[in-house]
Amino acid sequence: MTSSSIIFSDEYLDYPDPIRKRRQDIVIHRDRLRNLVVGADAVVAAADEDIDAATTRIEILRAQERDGAKIDKRLFDETDAARLHARKAHESATTDRSRLGARAVAATDILTTVDRLLAALRRGPEPKGDAGPLGGGRARAKVEPAVQIYRPKIVKPAGGIWYPGAVETSAKRIETIRLRAATDARPTDSGEAAKAKVRAIVTELALRGEPSVFGALPDARPTDPRLIVAPQTTVGINWPSTPVSAKLRGDDYSIPHVTDAAALICWLAKDRIIEALERDIEEAFAEANPIDPVEKARLLKELDAKALEYERIEAEFIWRALDAGENCFFRGDTDPRAILGIL
């Protein structure tokens, strides 16, 4: 992949040669993979033709046999073996084509990511006001990309092959750091969503739990004193109730109800219950998030820096392996800064 006669794209002439060289190598690798995909497609197509040809010959021989002709058993067996060989070749070529296609797509995605980073490095600061002449403001000005090349020092593995041993070790370290970062990145808050849900539940119970008084109030007193009688008044309380599950027997389809104690208690002491439950939620979230938010942000930043450093080491091993002609390439999610070797 190394070449001293590479012609760099004019689009990237304002970048240092080492950066342009690496981008050009990615382009070369992508194009090579695309050519290999085309070749694999041709092999698959050729295997398809061989299968069809062998199948046609076998069908002809079988038709001749049905017509009473004597066929050459050795020729039939050779044709059947040729078809089996073509099917195996087709299966192998299809697998290779799928693998090469995935790698070509990954190389294209990496090139896209690298180009986005290079464009962002060249882009000037956001203008104030509406950008562009139509908006009456100033368009974003291009600036010289300020990049600093950084290539970590690596030592060739004892086995003499750059890839895959050292890269696998680096990738495992990166994955360990990412898992730790994911664990430490749990949301740090006081559980406001949980509190809101608890408040809604308790408030709904309190509304349902309010009892009411019922009774037959005395009728208006008649004008004739002889008709005055003592009022017959029945007074009672409607307590909040809730149905209970019961096994229905015979024709009795009534559903029994009992006093809804939870609703009644929430009506009596709604604020105190909400306060106590919110305190429990805060304590639970404090146990789940023992790290202060500022401290957590600092630790996550450190983890990101460690992961990036290992990605830089991994990328350097892969570049050395590519230069040595070894069959490998970058992971699709590799940080473009690591691939280009810049800070």
Secondary structure as GFF3:
##gff-version 3
##sequence-region A 1 343
A	DSSP	three_ten_helix	10	12	.	.	.	ID=ss1
A	DSSP	alpha_helix	17	66	.	.	.	ID=ss2
A	DSSP	alpha_helix	73	122	.	.	.	ID=ss3
A	DSSP	alpha_helix	165	184	.	.	.	ID=ss4
A	DSSP	alpha_helix	192	208	.	.	.	ID=ss5
A	DSSP	beta_strand	212	215	.	.	.	ID=ss6
A	DSSP	three_ten_helix	225	227	.	.	.	ID=ss7
A	DSSP	beta_strand	235	238	.	.	.	ID=ss8
A	DSSP	beta_strand	241	243	.	.	.	ID=ss9
A	DSSP	beta_strand	257	259	.	.	.	ID=ss10
A	DSSP	alpha_helix	261	268	.	.	.	ID=ss11
A	DSSP	alpha_helix	270	288	.	.	.	ID=ss12
A	DSSP	alpha_helix	293	323	.	.	.	ID=ss13
A	DSSP	alpha_helix	336	340	.	.	.	ID=ss14
###
